[in-house]
Amino acid sequence: MRRVCVTVAVVLLLGCLISMSTFADSPFSMRARATGQFAGNQAFSNAGVTINADVAGSFGIGLEALYKVFPYLQIGAGLEYQFSRQATYQGVSQGNFQFLPIYGTVRVPFTLGQIEPYIVGRVGYGIYSGDSTYTASGLFTTNGGLYFGAGGGVDYRLGALSVFAEATYALNDGSLSALGVTVNTSYTKLDVSVGVGFSL
């Protein structure tokens, strides 16, 4: 088993080296990231009244496809799977919920070189869901809404391959509906991500 793992690792490394030497100037790239999502807040609003629930930290994974329009501008699309996280109000669990944002993105590097700081913006739609406790055993229907993210990071480039670290502020809007009543929700959090990118 160890020999197989070593062989696979060598093949992947060789593939990366070949891609770095062959496709370094391609305008198309992919970026994959793993995200630690810090404890956040979810606001519930109806008829001018807002309550705020604490949201436990969790994790997410994301994937983006980018196209270089200009040397200092990339545009693209992506998605992020947010693992389930718990909402708590006044020390009482309100159940678990999650979002699946699908979005467009703009990435602007400040410099072009081996070390590349950048800013990034993301806007799209977040698919919203919750467990039986969160939806009161299905009484409430979850409705997705606006997803927005903004932040910055640093790439360390090795030809067509890069590794990066990134911090972003993110907002996920949605609503809960039951018996003709709609409660608007707004979930905010801070994300810290690490990932890899590569030219196609």
N, C-alpha and C positions, 0 to 999 in steps of 0.2 A: 504494500500500500504506500509506504514511504517513497519507494522508487517511482511509482506512478505519479505521486504528488510532485516530486522533484522534476520529473520529465515534463509535466504540464507547466510548472513554473518556468522552466527553461524555454519552452516553446512560446509562452506568453511574453517573456522578456525579449526574446528574439523578434517577436512580432512587433513589440513596442519600438525596438531599435530600428527595425526596417521602416516602420511608419514615420519615425522621427526624421529619418534621412530622406524619405521619399515624398511625404505629403505635408511638409512643414509650412508651405505657402498656400494651402487650400483655404478658401473662404468659409467653408463649412466646418462646423465643430459640434461636438457633443460634450455635455458636462453632467456628471453624476455627483450627488452630494448626500451625506448623512448629516442629520441636523439634531442637535440637542435643543429642545424648546423649553425655556425657563418658565417657572410659574407665572401665570397671567391672570387676566380678569375677564369675566363675561358679564355684560350688562343686559338686563331684561327690562324692556320698556313697553308700557301700555297706558293709554289715557293720561299721559303726562307724569306717570309715576315710574321711577327707575330703581331697580335693586341691583346690587353688584355681588356676583358670586366669585369666590376664589377658584382658580383652576390650577390643578397640579401640573408640574412639569412632565414632559413626555418626549417622544422622539418622532422623527419623520425622515423620509427619504425622497429625493427629488431627481428629476431628469429633465434636461433642457437640450434643444437643438438650436444652434445659433448660425447666423449668416453675417459675414463681415461686409457691411455696406461701404464703409470707409475705414482707414486704419484705426481711427479713434471712435468708431461706432459699430456696434453689433446689435442686430435685432433677432428675435426668435420666438419660440413658444416652449412651454414646459408644463409639467404637472408635478404635484407634491402629494404624497400619501402621508397623512398625519395619523399616527397611531392613537388609539383611544386614550382620552384623558378625563380625569374626574373633576366635576364641578361640586363645590361645597359652599353652602350658605349658612352662616352662623354656626359653623361646626357640624352641620348635618349634610351628609352626602346627597346630592341631587341626581346621581347617576353619571354615566360616562357618555361622552359624545366625541365626534371627530368630523373633520372636513377633508375633502379631496379637491384642492384648487386646480383648475386648468386655466392657464394664463398666457398672455403675451409678455415679452420681456425686452428691455433695452439695457445694454451694458456699454459703459463708456470707460475705457482705460485712460489713465492720466499719462502714462509713458509706455513706450514700446521697447521691450528688452527682456532680459532674463527675469528680472523682478518687475512685476506689473501691477501697481495698485489700480483700483477701479471703483466706480459706483454702479449700482444696479437698481432698476425699478421693475416691478411686476404688477400687472393689473389683469384681473380675469373674474371667473365665476367659481365659487366654492360649493361643491356638493356636500350637503349637511346631513348627518344621521346621528341617532342616539340609541342607547339601549332601552330596555323595557322600563327601568326606573326613571330614566331621563324623560321618556315620552309618556309616563304614567300608563304603562302597559298598552301603548298604542293609541291612547286617547288623543294625544297631540301628534300632529303631522309636522315633520321638519321640512323647511323650505330653504334652499340655498340662496346665496346672494353674493354681493361684491367681495372679491379678494383683492387686497392691496399689500404690497411689500416694497420696502425701500431700505437701502443700506450700502455697504461697501465691503471690499475685501482686498486681498493681495494674491496674485498668481506667482508661482515660481515655475518658469518655463524651461523645458528641456526639449527644444525642437518642437515637434508636433504634440508632445505630451506636456501636461502641466499638472501641478497640484496646487490647491488653493485653500485659503481659510477666509471665512466671510461672516459678517454680523449684519442682521437685518431686523427691522421692526415690521411686524405683520398684523394686518387686520382682516378678520373674517366676519362678514355680516350674514345674517339669516333671519328666519322667523319660525315661530311655533304657532300652529293653528289648531283650534278645537272649538266646536259648537259655535261657530261664527265669530269667535274672538281670535285676534292675531296679536301675538307678543313678539316684538322685534328684539333680536339679539345682536350683540356686537362683542366679538372675542378678540382681544389684543394680547400680543405676546412678543417676546424677544427671542430670536433664533441665533444660534452660533453653529456654523456648518464647516465641515471639511470635505474636500472632494477631489476628483480628478477630471481633467478635460483632455480631449484629444481631437486632432484634425481628422477629417474623413477623406 
